């Protein structure tokens, strides 16, 4: 589910940047997963990166298990977990002015599109429902810690809280069976 949300945000932001700049190529790209320690952001691109998530405890169920009836039997389910994602959008361009231009486009896009749901983002899974975008301004100390944890120099960037992804226990039991291969040779004479 997290991947679906990030892909949708990347695609929507790419479409907006193409519309506003007239450029044909995608500017919003995911980082190379093998190039994250230290974090490396490709030149002339916007890179969304998940930097943290938190559980939304305000709306958490009070009881540890939710009971549902299935075939006349009460079944205990784990309570749903709602998460907020912290996504950092890094604008790294050779020309610093371009970095500022694309940062402005990111902020303008999410200012105009604060909520994504099935109507304005059909690629969003029905399981997600809707998500809300909130601009976060970190104090300088926390921003320094964030870039220190990425082990790279500061790049022009903006941080958004993406809320609310809710994970539900569907009640199915997932069992990983041991897989063993048995080979039998039968010859007919």
N, C-alpha and C positions, 0 to 999 in steps of 0.2 A: 504494500500500500504506500509506503514512503517513496519508493521508486516511482510509482505512478504519479504522485503529486509533484515530485521534482521534475520529471520529464514534461508534465503538462505546463509547469511554470516556465521551464526552459523554452518550450515550443511557442507558448503565447508571447513571451518576451522577445523571442527571435522574430516572430511575425510583426510585432510592433516596431522593433528597430528597423526592419527592412522597409516598412511602410514610411517611417519618419525620415530615414536617411537615403532611401532609394538604392541601397546596396543590395546585391543579389545573394551574397554568401551569408551563412549563419555566423553571427558574432557571439552568440551565447553557446558555450560548449562546456561539457563536463571535463573535469581534470582527469588525467591519466592516473588510474588507481595505483600504478606502481611508482608514481612520481609524487607521493604525498609526504615523504619524510626525508628531507624537509619539503614543505609544500612548494610546488612549482606551478606557476600560472602562465600559460602560453601568451606570447605577445599578440597584440591586436585582437583581443577577445574579452568577453565577459564570462567569468567562471562562477557559477553558483556552487557553493560547497556547504554541506551540512556540518555545522560546528558544534551543535549541542541539541539536546532535546530535554524537555521536562514533563513530568506528569502533571496534569491539571487536576489537583486534589480537591478543588472547590466543589466539583460536580461528581465526585466519586461516591459510589453507593456506600451506605453506612454498614450494611451487613456484608460479611465476607463472601457469602454465596447467594446466588439468586436461584430460586427453585422454579422449575418449569415442569409441566406435565407432558410426558411423552408416553403414548400407549397406556395411559392410566397409571404410570409409575412416576413418582416425583424424582427428578434428576437434578443434582446440584451442578451449577455452572459457576465458573469463576467470574467475578464481576468484571465489567468492561473497564478498559484502561483508555483514558483520553490523554493524548500527547500534544504538546506544542513543539514545533521544530524551530530551531534558530538557523536560518540560512543566510550566509554571507555571500553577497554578490560583489566580486572583485573585478574592477574595470582596469585592465592592464593594456595600455597602448603605448607605442613608441613616442607618439606626440602627446604630451601631458594635457594639452587642450582637448584632444579627442577623449581622453579618460574622463575629463570633466563633462564633456558633452554626453557621453554614454551614461555616466552616473545620473545626470539630469534626466535622461530618458527613462532610466530604471525607476527613479522616484516618481516621475510623472505617470508612468504606466501603472504603478501600484497605487498611486493616489486616485487614479480614475477607475481602477479595477481592484477595489478592496475586498470583494467577495467573489469567489469562484464556486459555481454549482453546475448542475446538469444543463442549465440553459445557456450559460455563456462559455462553458467548457465541457462540451459533450464527451470528450475523451476521458473525463474524470469518472472513475468507477462509482457506480451507485452506492457501493459500500462506504465510500468516503462521505457522501452527502454534500456538504459545502465546507469550504475553508475560508478563513479570513486572514488578511495580510495586515500586519502592524509594524510600522517603522520603529526600530529601537535605536536609541542613541546611547552608546556606552560611555561612561566616564573615561577619561584619558588613561587612568590606571588599569581599568579592566580591558580597554582596547589594547594597551601595551601587553597585558598578560595573554590576550587572545593571539596576537601576532607572535609573541614569544613561544606559545604552544605550537603554532604552525611552523616555527623555526625558520622564518623567512622575514625579509624586510617588509615594512608596511607598504601596502599598495592602496590606491584610492578604492574605497569600498563602502558598501552600505549594508546594514544588518536588518533583516526582517524576521519577525516572529510569525510563523505560519500555524494557525490554530483552526481547527481542532481535529485531530485524527483519532478516531475511536476504534479500538480493537475489541471485538466481541468474541467470547467463547461460544462456538457454535455447537458445543456438546459432543462433537465427534471425537473419538479416541484415535489418536494417531499412533500406530505401533510400527516401529521399524523392525521388520523381520530379518533375521540373518539370511543372507542369500548365499547358497552354496551351489556350485555347479557339479552336477554328476553326469559323467559321460558313460554311456553304455554302447558297446559295440556288439551288434547282432549281425551275424552273417548267415545267409541262407544258402544251403548247398543243394 
